[in-house]
Amino acid sequence: MKTPLIKMFILSGILCCVPTPAESQDKGKSELNAGGGMMASENAFSDAIILLISALINDPEEVTVPGAAWSLSYKYNLSERLAVGGTSVYNPSPDRWIPDFAINDRWKRRSLTSAGEATVYWAKQRAFQFYGTAGVGFFVKRKSFYEVQTETEFGYTFQVTPAGLRIGDKVGVYMELGYGYKGVFSGGLSVRF
């Protein structure tokens, strides 16, 4: 795998989250979120199947939560009820909470996800928003074994968040419950401008 290709994916993920100023943009229509999520899944399609089969067939196993997946998101409010945007998520320990990968196998894994998202507001007030979000994107996952052997994996992924809550006016906090590349539980800081 050539490193210029990986650099291109990383740069496109970063550019996806950079807001571009526009003269016609109304004040307060843009939002920038930075946060962390637990139990993130880049291979969201296959991991959902593995978890379902594991729950039906195997004895229950303890789920380990190794660390957070860090995200940076941008939203632009198209209307009172709909916002679109993009997100980039860096996960320093992917696959570690899935039962099949929970063993300590000495492979170092990390991933970067870039995705487009749409947000629908169920209830919206000035300092309180209750919303749902869905996103689709791609990920680049790299794993290395003592820097002697490396493997790179590419794929498509998604995020479904039926319940999200933002509290605050210009600066606030948010909490989300869903499944996918941001994690099952996520939250952080939010700034409107």
Buried (B, 14 or more C-beta within 10 A) or exposed (E): EEEEEBEEBBEEBEEBBEBEEEEEEEEEBBBBBBBBBBBBBBBBEEBBEBBEEBEEEEEEEEEEEBEBBBBBBBBBBEEEEEBEBBBBBBBBBBBBBBBEBBEEEEBBBBBBBBBEBBBEBEEEEEEEBBBBBBBBBBBBBBBBEEEEEEEEBEBEBBBBBBEBBBEBEEEBBBBBBBBBBBBBBBBBEBEBE
